[in-house]
Amino acid sequence: MSERKTCWNDEHLDVIFYHLRKKSKIQLGDNYRYTTTSCFFKSYVEKTHTRYYPAKQTVELSAQQDYAESIVVAKNEDSIANIIHGFCMPDGLPWYMVDEVYVPINCGKEFHWVLTVIVLKERLIRVYDSLSSKRKKEPPIEIQKLAIMLPTYLSENGFYDKTERTDWPSLEADCGIFVCVYAEILNEGLQVHSCGFDAASQRARYASLLWHYGVKKTNEGYTSDNGYPPRPKKSVIEEIEANAIVTLE
């Protein structure tokens, strides 16, 4: 393991990631920030992706073969569900209790390890690759498959119903607040930062701002000079005759 120029295999990474999970639980108490998976998680996802998004097959499967494959996929989906619920991983945690999930992924054709971080609250996947400067910008196919399959399994396993850590319904309803605040920040020539955004306080601020504006407008009895754009003059548009239409080739 300590020898130079020796690539670590899945057993090496699983041991290290186990210690990371244990370290997270010991250091942070009930305020868990992350958990990890084993290297098998990538295999489970790939096999289910192959079932639902098969490549063009030259040979049709018999009913018996199709049934056998469906049994294998069902077992893989059970494994994925157990990992999401924190059941089968030593010192694992349910995903709804953490902010991020660290997934080691081996790019099979190249035997190259990358770290995939599933940022649950932001619903995105970050990839950390030691050879990123030498690789094409497009993420490896293994991560593309994960991005396709993961939302379905999170939804099917009730992840978005858990609001102990993240209030998903409120987060989804706050998109309009984000747009207004971002526009206001950009108007001031400032940089937009996604962290530290308190939607509740922004809702209260805008409500107070508009209420005070309405009160002032009523008390002072003034109207906005340019509150409404001028109406366009009415005009009649005559129908264009077919012989007046010219097609440019």
C-alpha positions, 0 to 999 in steps of 0.5 A: 500500500505504501509502495510508490508507483503502485496503483491502489485497488478497490480494497485499499480505497474501501478501507480508507473510506470506511475510516472517513465515515467513522471519523465523520461520526466521531468528530461531528456528533449529530451534525454530520456533513458527509458519508461515503460509499464503497467502490461497489456502488458504481457497479450497482449503478452501471448494471441498472443503467445497462438494463434501462438504457441498453445499447443496441442489441443484435440478439434478442433475449429469450423470456428466461434470459430477460427474467434472469437479468431482471432478477439481477437488476432488482438485487442491484437496486436493493443494494443501492436503496440500502446504501441510500438508507445507510443500512449495509455500510459499516458506520454508514449514515442515511443520506438525508442526514448528510450534505455530501456523499463521497463516491470512489469511481474507477474509470474501467477502460483506463483503470483510473480513480476519480472522486465523485462528490454528490452534493445533495442540497445543490443536486449536483455532482462534483468530480475531482480528478488528478489527471483533469488537465490531461483529460477531455472536459466531458466527464467519464461515462461512469459519472454520466450514468450516475447522473442519469440514474441517481435522481430516480433512486433518490426519489423512489427511496423517499429522500426528498420526503425527509426534511430534517436537514433540508426543507425540499418543498421550501427550497423548490419554492424559493426559485423566484426569490433567488432570481430577484436577489441575484438580479439585485446583486448583479445590478449593484455590480457585486458577485453572486454567491450561492452559499449563505442565502436565507430565503425567509429573510429575503421574503420578509425584506421584499414584503417590507420594502413593497409595503413601505413603498405602498404606504408612502405612495398613498400618504403622499398622493403621488403617482409614478410618471413612468410606471406604465409604458405608453400604449402602442397606436392601434393599427390594422394589419392587412392579410398578406396575399399568397402571391406577395410572399417571396421565398429566398433560396 
